Amino acid sequence: MTFDEFDLDRRLLLGIQSLGYAKPTRVQQAAIPEALDGHDVLASAPTGTGKTAAFLIPAIQYLLDSPRRNPGFARVMVLAPTRELAYQTYDFAKTLSQHTDLRVGVITGGINYGSHKDILEKNNDILISTPGRLLEYMDAETFHCEDVEVLILDEADRMLDMGFRSFMLRIADESRNRRQAMLFSATLEGRGIIEFGNHVLAEAVFVEADAPRSEVSKIVEWTHLADSDEHKFAMLGHYLALEDVKKSIVFVKTKERLELVVNQLQAMGIYAAYLQGEMPQDKRLKAIEKLKSGKSPVLVATDVAARGLDIIDVTHVFNFDLPRTADVYVHRIGRTARAGAKGYAVSFIAAHDMLIMKKIERYTEQTFKHRKIAGIEPKNKESAVPAKKKKPHKKKVAKALAKSAKKKTKKKK
């Protein structure tokens, strides 16, 4: 199948070609035709399989088919959980629409309010935003959602996890004139996402696309038992000195841990850029650019970078600290092996990490293999953790959401 078969505008096809896309991925094949037909879409697909193009392509086609008649605010609204994901989506939308007259804007925190003046005062066709900053402009009455015709929620589960539920509901409610809503995510689990999707979507078409081998991120995962932070640093230093570790991201739990790791790496003669939640946006972008350009082959990050970083040639992800939840682990390691390339995910496991490690194993349906490095083997053995029952598989949860949404719509009628 090719993109030509979607009967897209020639200008949009040129944008797709500039991205180097040869043919649509599975999630694009499944979602784009439904979205082009105007259906609400509930989509679940693994990270790195083309979800962004799956919602932006039909949204741009809609705008080209129905040109703006009156001045006003954004007609297509994309909500994203983090600044990094918002800017990544913005760049993607700019590339796709470069041969059109469509205006694309991005609004996030960490930016001076005056920088958004043009986006808010001039006609804007597509707006990508984080929920918090957008709500500030809504409260100040400098942005209104009445003109939103297509509402897109990217990584909705993550936004819910971050406490944005009330923000998202208000934005959805005030976008009452919308013709279409799309919810895209790598996972669709838990009561929160079910209730939210039921509120926002109407007779949604459910799309779930497991990636084929050509699209699956080829991530090789393993773990090391760690006796202490000093032991972790010894193992991390060993890996960073290897020739095949070209670009890597080291994940930590907190800002304090980030400072510890960055300082220790510097003491080891390793220059590392860093990324954490309270940084101004210009510094965040500089840190990401350092990794992209190779000026800094190592990026140390808190979970602000677990989603939204799309750097194709990251070869390794190191979990210096395990995350607090299993789903975040999946998004962390998804920063490597982008676009079907091969990548490696290495986790250092301390004694207090055993419980979350077992949760990650159940969530990912695998058992980690502990490796040892000659000369720096662990002195302690793995601590035993009582086994727990499996949670319902995400397919059952997602189908329940789609079924619930349809039932609610029928009752309203």
N, C-alpha and C positions, 0 to 999 in steps of 0.2 A: 504493500500500500504506500502511496505517496501523498504529500500534502495537496497536490493538484486535485485529488479526488474529493477534497472537501469543498470544492468550488469557492475558493477564497479569492479576495480581491488581489489583483496583480501586484499592487503596491505592498500588500502584506506578505505575499509570497517572496518578494524581493528581500524583505526584512528577515524572513525565515531562512532564506538562502545565505544571508550574510552571517548567520549564526552557525553555518556549517551543518545544518540538519539534513540528513539524506532521506530519512523516512520517519514517520511518527512512532513514538514508543507505544507500549500497550495502553498506558493510562491515557495518552493523547488520542489513540484510536477509539477508545471507549467513551471518553468524556466529551471530546470536541463536537461530534455530531449531535449529541444530546443538548449541549449548550447552544449550538447554532440553531437548534429547533426551539429555543426559548425555555427549555425545562429548567427547573431548579435541579442542582446537582449536588449529591453527597458523594465525595470521592475519597478513597483510601488507597494509598500506594506507598511502597518503600521509598525512602529518601534516595535522591539521585536518579529518579526515573522520569523526570520531565513534568512534574506537576505544575510548575510555573507557566510553562508554555501551554499546558492544557487548559488553563483558565484565561490567560492573556490573549491567546489567538482568537477565541470566539468573542471575547469582549471587544477587541479592536475591530473585528469584522462587523459587529453590531453597530459600532460608532460610524464605520464607513458606509454601512447600508442606510443608516438613519442620521444624516448630518444635523448638527445643531441648528435650531431655528431661532432661538432666543438666547440672549446673554445670560450667564448664570454660573453657578458653582459646578463642581465635578459631576459628571454623568456616570462614571465608573469609579467605584470606591473599593480599594483593596486594603484590608486591615492585616497587619503583620505583627507578631509578638515582639520583635526586637529591631533596633535601629539597623543592625547589619543586614537582616533579612529584608527590611524595607528598602534599603539602598540597593541591594542586589536585585530586587524586583524592579525598582525604578530603572536601573541600568538596562535590564532585560527589556522592559517596556519601551524605553527610548530606542533601543536597537530594532525591535520589531516594527516600530512606527516611524522609523527614520525617513521613509519615502512618502509619508503622508503629511498632512497639515495638523495632525492631532497634537495637542499640548499635554505634556506629562509632568506632574509635580510630585514632590515627596515632602512630607512633614513628619518630623520626629522630635523627641526631646534632645537636649544637648546642643541645640542650635539657638542662636539669638533670635528673639521673636521678630525683629525687623527683617530677617532674612526670608521670612515666609510671606512678606507683604505682597509681592507680585503674584504668588500662587493664589492668594486669597482674593485679591482685587480684580484679577483678569480672568477671562474665560479659561477654564481648565477642563480638559476632557477626562483625563485619568489621574486620580490622586491615590498615592500609596502612603499610608500613615500608620503610626503606632497609635493605639487607642487613647492613651493618656493625654498626649499633646493635642490630638484632635478634639477631645472633649473640652479642653481648656478654651479652644477657639469657639466651640459651640456655646459654652457658657458666656463668653464675651460677645456673642452674637456677631462674630466676624466670619463664621462659617455656618451654613445651613445645609441639612441633608435632604431637603425637599426635592432637589434636582437629581439625586442619585437614582439611576435607572437600573444599574447592575451592581449588586453588593457581593463582594468576594471576601471570604474569611480564610486566610491562609494560616496553616498550623493552628487551627482553632483550639485544639486540646492544650497546646502550650499556653495560649492566652488565658485559658481558664485556669490552668495551673498557676499562672502568675497573678491571679486575683483580678483579672479584667472582666469578669462575668457581667457585672452591673454596667460597666462602660460599654461593652459589646451589645448588651440588650438595649440600652438607650439609643445607641447609634443605629441599630437595626430598626427599632420602633420609630425613630424620627425619619428613617429612610422609607417611609410608608408608601411613597409613590413608586417604589421600585417595580420593575417588570420581572426581575430575575434575581435569585440569590444562589451562590455556589459556596460550598464548604469543602475545603481540601485539607487533608492532613495525612501524615505518615501513619498515625494510629487513631482509631476511633473506639476508645474504651472508657468505661466508667459512667456513672449516673449523670455527672455534670454535662458531658458532651451529648448524651442522649436527650436530656431535657432541653438543652440549648438548641440543638438541631431541630427538635420538634417545634420549638417556638419560632425559629427563623425560616425554615424551609416549608414549602407547600408542594405536596405530591412530588417529592424529590425522586429523581432517578438515582439509584444506588450504583456506584461504579467502584469495583475493587479490582486492582490490577497487580497481581504478583508478577514481578519482572522475570522475563526469560533470561537464559544464561548470558546472552549478549548485553543485557542491561544490568544484571545483578552486580552489585559492587563486590569485587573479589577480595574480601577482607580476610586475612589470616589472623586469627585471634589466639593469644595465649597469655598466661599469667606467671608471675613470680611471687613466691612467698617472701615477705619482707619482715625482718626482725625489728627494724627501726627506720627513722628518717635517714639516718646515715647510711644504712644499707640500701635504701631506695636511691639515694644520690649516687652511690657507687655503681648500681646497676644502670641508672639513667646515663651517667657519664660514659659507661662502657658502650651503650648503644649509640649515643650521639657522636662517638668517635669513629663509628663504622662508616665506611665509604658509601654504602647503599642507603644510609639515612640522610637524604638530601634536604628535605623540608619536613618539619615535624611540628605538631602541636602538643603541648604538655598541659593536661587539665588538672586543676586543683579545686578544692571546695570553696575556699574563702579568699578575701582580699589579703588577709594576714598570711595565709599559706602561699599566695602568689608572690608576695614580697620576699618571703623566705626562700622560695625556689629561685627567683630571679637573682637575688643576691648570691646564693650559693653557686649558681651556674657562672656568674661573673667571676667569683673567686676561683672557679675551675678553668677560667679562660674562655668561657663560652658566652658570647653576646646573645642575649635573647630579648626580643620585643615582648610586650605584654599587653593584655586586653582584659579589662574588668569593668564592672557596671557603672561606676561613678565617673568614668573618664568623659571629658567633653568630646563631642562627635569628631572634631577635627583631629584630635589625638588618636581616636579609635581608627579612623581611616588611614592615618599615617602608619600605625602599627600593622594594619593589614597589608598595606602597600609594601612595607619592609619585608614581610614574608613572601609576598607575591614576587617581588623583584629579586629576592635572594640575598638582599642586603643583610637580613637577619634570617638564618635558616631555621631558627627556633622561635616559636610563639608560645608564651605561657599564658593561659587563659582560665578564667572562671567560667561557669556555665553560660555566661552571656554569649559565648561563641559556639555553644553546642548546636545551635541552629543558625542558618543564614550565611555561614561562611562557605563560599563556593570557589575554592582554589583548587584547580584541577590536579596540580602536581604535588600535593601533600602526600608524602610516601608513608609517614608513620604518625600514629596517634598514641601518646603515652598517658595512661591514667595514673598520675602520681598519687592522687587520691581517688578512690571510687566515688561516684556520685551518690546522692541520697536516694534516688529512685532508679528503677531498672530502665524505664523508657528514656531517661536522660543518657544512660550509657549507650543506647542504640544511636541516639542523635550525635553523641560525641564521636563515636567511631565512624559515623557517616561522613565525617570531614575528610577522610581519606578514601581512596578508591573511587573517586568521582568519575562519572561517565563510563562506568564499566572497567576502569583501570584497576590494577592490582594494588592493594595497600595492606598495611600491617597495624594491628592494634595490640598494644602491650600494656598490661595492668599490673601494678605492684600491690599486693594484698597483705595488709597488716592483720593482726589477730582480730581487731575489732571490726574488720571488714567482712568477716565470714558470713554474717547474716545477709547483708546486701548482696554479696557474691552469689549466694544460693538463690536469692530472688532474681538476680540477673540471669542465672542459668535456667531457671524455670521460665522466665519471660522469653528468653531467646531459644528455648528448647535445645539446649546443648550442655555439655559438661566440659569445663575448662581443663586444659592440660597445663600443669605447672612445669615450667622449665627451670633449669639451673644454669648458672654461668660459672665456668671453672674458676676457682679461686675466690669467688664471693658467694658461695652457696649459703642458704639460710641455715641457721643453727636450730631453729624451732620447727616443729611439725605443724601441719594444718589442724586447727581447732575443729572439733566436731560440732555440727549444728543440726538440731532436730529437723527432719523432713517435713514439708508442708504440702497441702493439697494444691493442685493446679487451679489457676483462675480460669474463668470461661474464655475460650479463644476469641480473639478480636473479630473473627468473621461472624460469630453468633451475635456479638454485641452490635456490630454495624448493621446487620440485617434487622435486628430488633428496632434500631433507630429508624431505619427506612420504613418499616412496617408501621411503627407508631406515628410517624409523620403523616402517612397516608390516611390512617384511621382518624386522626384529628381533623384533617381537611374535610373528610366526608361528613363528620359530625357538624362542622360549621355550615356545610351546605344544607 
